[in-house]
Amino acid sequence: MSDRLSYLLVVILFLFAAVWRMASVTSLPPGLHPDEITEIRLIETARAGRIEVYYSVDGVGHEGLPATLIAAVSSLLGVGVTGYRIAAIFAGMLSVALLYAVGKRMFGALAALAAAGLMALGMFPALLARSISAEAFVPLFITATLLALARSLPVYGLRTRHEPKTIPFAALGLLLGLGFYLHPVAYPTALMALIFIAFVIVARRLPGRRPLSRRTLSYTWFALVVLIVVGMPYLIATLGQPTLSGARRIFNGGWTVESVINALGGLIFVGDSSPHFNLPARPMFDLISGIVILVGILTALRFGRQPRCLLLLIALALLLPIGLIAPDSPDFARFAGVLPILALLFGLGVTTLINSVPYKARLRAGVVGLVGLLAFNVGWTGRDLLIVYPANAVVREVNNARLGQIARHLDRTVETTPTVICESNLRPPSSAARLSDAQLIALMMHRPTATARYTIRYADCGAALILPDGGERGQIIVPQAGGAQRVTPILRGWIDQDAALSDGDLPPDVVFGLDGTAATLADRIGAFTTTAPIAFAPEAPGVEPLSAPPIRFGENVTFLGYERAWNAVQRPGDIVPVVTYWRVDGVVPSDLILFTHILGDPGAAPVAQSDAISVIPAALQPRDVFIQIGFIQLPFTLPAGTYLISIGGFHGDDQRRLDVFDPATSAPRGARLFIGDFRVE
């Protein structure tokens, strides 16, 4: 096969690989897997400047190199699903190219094309390259290490015309050292290289063979020194935190003979059931490709004395057991390291089978057989990857597909439509085991950070609701299943449950429009001037004790009125709902908190109270109106009598209350208002 033809064919394979890895990258997989979410949290930790050999997540170690690499790439190209995945996609594409280079150097152009084709067209390599995971970089690392070995040492067993130079050996030492920081699957690579180097040195000293030159030997020692220098921090970190080491994670799991058989069967019969790296139960290779790989293994065993075949056998012997001893086999993630080796063995098997055909029929047999097999894999992978996989119910559930659909909808609309996301967990701690739905949606979106921070409003719709831009326009997002039923009944009337918006594959109970709400809101607030009397605090200066809304508070907050949602007569232990309306007139403090007090006497301490705000103040915009409900439970020992309701606001950081201003004089009139009363019997 001519070089020109082989280059043309590998370009075609590379284009297919690009399609499999980049098509619908924001929606395939349809969201984020829990393991990817964990990796993103490590990425953001690395972006914040905390770089470690190991990161500990719930007592489990995670190597720091992948998170650091993705953090660097996403800082340049942007965050969001594509920004987080692009580094893995590049790694997957580059692994195909390097695999062709390795295969051509070791076994010729035909074997290289076959190996690159298996890697480019397989579903597992495509999903692996789309994942935000450390495993996504393992095939590239293994392939690059094989190329460095092939460029540094005579894999054909012959003396090359030109002595190797420093760069291949330096790259070899650097790669072997970095492997410890990548993933436990890559750990045996250093041992593989050392065994192969030792074999080459010993074999060259046998009678009848010319030994390696002193220059090559000195470069080999140089590579080992680079390996030791690069790997030393890993060794120190492992000694300091042995429970986080990758070796413990790989070999601690239980395994049986049955699990080994299942792992081998997963290659060509029943594959990994996890939807993270596979369509559940789909085998990694088709049956014919599996047989060709077996032919490649037998060929490598037959010619095991040749360095190129021995290198594959050593790699197979060290990397394959990691995939076989998985307790929940088959586990495709553990095959990430041996995947390039199996691809090269496939290429060797193709070459062996074609060479076994009579010379005159080789071209026809090779073209028909190999092209037919690759065409079958194009159709098989294309159907399963682009059609079956994103529609699979298990895949959608595990990958938070509902939140992914919301994120894609927001990418299309958030810049032009004021948006409110209903989220019950508004202020999750940074160390929370699970991110909130709003946080997950933000991770999956692709839009400018500054716009994202202030365009989207967040409210706990069980106790509050935001009407953006005075209700003129906007949309309310309810991420959880159930739609408007997730909103408290007191506020549900503001959401037109029959006006759910439809956008592509968006579920029908997620997005609700607010068009036309402004007129209703204006009527409601106008009625407050006669139905919602307000009294200033008795200790406040001024003459007129009563007023009508709106009442301006300090810090750009205006009180618009209240609904008398409570009963005139309550009993001890009852829950009193106090519904208040507020308008934002500018930037409000991020630590703003609203208080609602129940008092038996204006000068006495509250008998019950609620100090809370069920929106994110920093995300509010001028002209936004938000409705806050304070659910206050009365004490069971509360004596009979008349009780007053007082409201106001304060700074959460230093407890400073917001001033209340008299609408007639604009002068301060204390720091609280009284909005009604009730009797307890």
Secondary structure as UniProt FT lines:
FT   HELIX           3..22
FT   TURN            23..27
FT   HELIX           34..47
FT   TURN            48..49
FT   STRAND          54..57
FT   TURN            58..59
FT   STRAND          60..63
FT   HELIX           64..77
FT   HELIX           80..107
FT   HELIX           109..121
FT   HELIX           123..130
FT   HELIX           135..137
FT   HELIX           138..152
FT   TURN            155..156
FT   HELIX           166..178
FT   HELIX           179..181
FT   HELIX           184..186
FT   HELIX           188..204
FT   TURN            207..208
FT   HELIX           214..240
FT   HELIX           242..244
FT   HELIX           246..251
FT   HELIX           257..268
FT   TURN            280..281
FT   HELIX           287..302
FT   TURN            303..305
FT   HELIX           307..324
FT   TURN            327..328
FT   HELIX           332..335
FT   TURN            336..338
FT   HELIX           339..355
FT   HELIX           359..383
FT   HELIX           384..388
FT   HELIX           389..391
FT   HELIX           393..398
FT   TURN            399..400
FT   HELIX           401..413
FT   TURN            414..416
FT   STRAND          419..422
FT   TURN            430..431
FT   HELIX           437..444
FT   HELIX           449..455
FT   STRAND          456..459
FT   TURN            461..463
FT   STRAND          464..467
FT   HELIX           468..471
FT   STRAND          475..477
FT   TURN            481..482
FT   HELIX           483..486
FT   HELIX           489..492
FT   TURN            493..494
FT   HELIX           497..499
FT   TURN            504..505
FT   TURN            508..509
FT   STRAND          511..513
FT   TURN            515..516
FT   HELIX           517..531
FT   STRAND          534..536
FT   TURN            538..539
FT   STRAND          546..547
FT   STRAND          551..553
FT   TURN            554..556
FT   STRAND          557..563
FT   STRAND          569..570
FT   TURN            572..573
FT   STRAND          575..584
FT   TURN            590..591
FT   STRAND          592..599
FT   TURN            602..603
FT   STRAND          608..612
FT   HELIX           617..619
FT   TURN            622..623
FT   STRAND          625..633
FT   TURN            636..637
FT   STRAND          641..651
FT   TURN            652..654
FT   STRAND          660..661
FT   TURN            663..665
FT   STRAND          673..680
//
